[in-house]
Amino acid sequence: MSICINNPLIIIGSLTLTELVQYEMNYSKLWKDADRNMNGDVSASFIGVFPNIDAETTPLTQAQVQTLCSALDQPYFSMTFWDPASGTQKTANYYASDYKISLVSRITGTYGSVSFSVVPVS
């Protein structure tokens, strides 16, 4: 059974990204003080599961590219995102690790997609 997601996939501040060609979640489990004894038993403190997101936009105008870059260039930002694991929207503080802009034509100033990765702060 398929479900239609009616909520925006990503909201960074007041910037809403609804049309994405890629939206991929990577749930990272973080541990601290992990160690394995001679019997092979693991001893560690579980910190939590943190969703990293890789996304790619549809083709954008120059103004849209500049707006998105301005949002991603902030050191940290509040972001609301669709969480497939819970089937709900969640809000957390994130930072952008990398992003890539595709220029289609420098003569016409036409841009393709912008792909980016965001990582939770905590």
C-alpha positions in Angstrom: 0.0 0.0 0.0 1.5 3.3 -1.0 1.0 6.5 1.0 1.0 10.1 -0.4 3.1 12.4 1.7 1.3 15.7 1.8 3.9 17.5 4.0 7.0 19.2 2.7 10.0 16.9 2.8 12.4 19.6 4.0 11.9 23.1 5.6 15.1 25.1 6.4 14.0 28.1 8.3 11.4 29.7 6.1 12.6 27.9 2.9 10.3 25.0 2.0 11.7 22.3 -0.4 8.8 20.3 -1.8 10.0 19.1 -5.2 13.0 16.9 -4.7 14.3 14.3 -7.2 16.2 12.5 -4.4 15.5 12.2 -0.6 17.5 9.6 1.2 17.8 9.0 4.9 20.8 7.4 6.5 20.1 6.5 10.2 23.4 6.6 12.0 23.7 4.8 15.4 26.2 6.6 17.7 28.0 4.9 20.6 30.6 6.0 23.1 33.2 4.1 25.1 32.8 1.1 22.8 35.1 -1.8 23.6 35.2 -5.6 22.9 36.7 -8.0 25.5 38.7 -11.2 24.7 35.4 -13.2 24.6 34.1 -10.9 21.8 31.5 -9.3 24.0 30.8 -5.6 23.3 30.5 -3.0 26.0 29.3 0.4 25.0 27.0 3.3 25.8 24.3 3.9 23.2 23.9 7.7 22.5 21.1 7.5 19.9 20.1 7.3 16.3 20.7 10.4 14.2 19.2 10.8 10.7 21.5 12.2 8.0 19.8 13.3 4.9 21.0 13.4 1.3 18.7 15.3 -1.1 18.7 16.7 -4.6 16.4 19.4 -5.9 14.7 19.7 -9.3 16.3 22.3 -11.6 16.4 25.8 -10.0 16.6 29.4 -11.1 19.6 31.5 -10.1 17.5 33.2 -7.4 16.4 29.8 -6.0 20.0 28.6 -6.0 21.2 31.7 -4.1 18.4 31.3 -1.6 19.2 27.6 -0.9 22.9 28.3 -0.7 22.2 31.1 1.8 20.2 28.6 3.9 22.9 25.9 3.7 25.8 28.2 4.4 24.6 28.9 7.9 26.8 27.2 10.5 23.7 25.6 12.1 20.0 25.8 11.2 16.6 24.5 12.4 15.2 22.0 9.9 11.9 20.3 9.7 12.0 17.0 7.7 9.9 14.0 6.8 11.0 11.0 8.8 10.1 7.7 7.0 10.9 5.6 10.1 8.2 7.3 12.2 5.9 8.5 9.4 5.9 12.0 10.8 7.7 15.4 10.4 10.4 16.1 12.9 12.4 19.3 13.7 16.0 19.3 14.8 19.2 21.4 14.4 21.3 20.5 11.4 24.3 21.7 9.5 25.1 21.2 5.8 28.2 19.1 5.3 28.6 19.3 1.5 26.5 20.6 -1.4 26.9 20.6 -5.2 25.4 22.9 -7.8 24.9 21.9 -11.4 25.3 24.7 -13.9 23.5 23.8 -17.2 24.4 26.9 -19.3 26.6 29.8 -18.3 25.3 31.8 -21.3 21.7 31.6 -20.2 22.4 31.3 -16.5 20.4 28.1 -16.3 21.0 25.8 -13.3 20.3 22.1 -13.0 19.9 20.5 -9.6 21.5 21.2 -6.2 22.4 18.2 -4.2 23.2 18.4 -0.5 23.9 16.5 2.6 22.7 17.6 6.1 23.8 16.2 9.4 22.1 16.6 12.8 23.9 18.7 15.4 22.6 16.6 18.3 
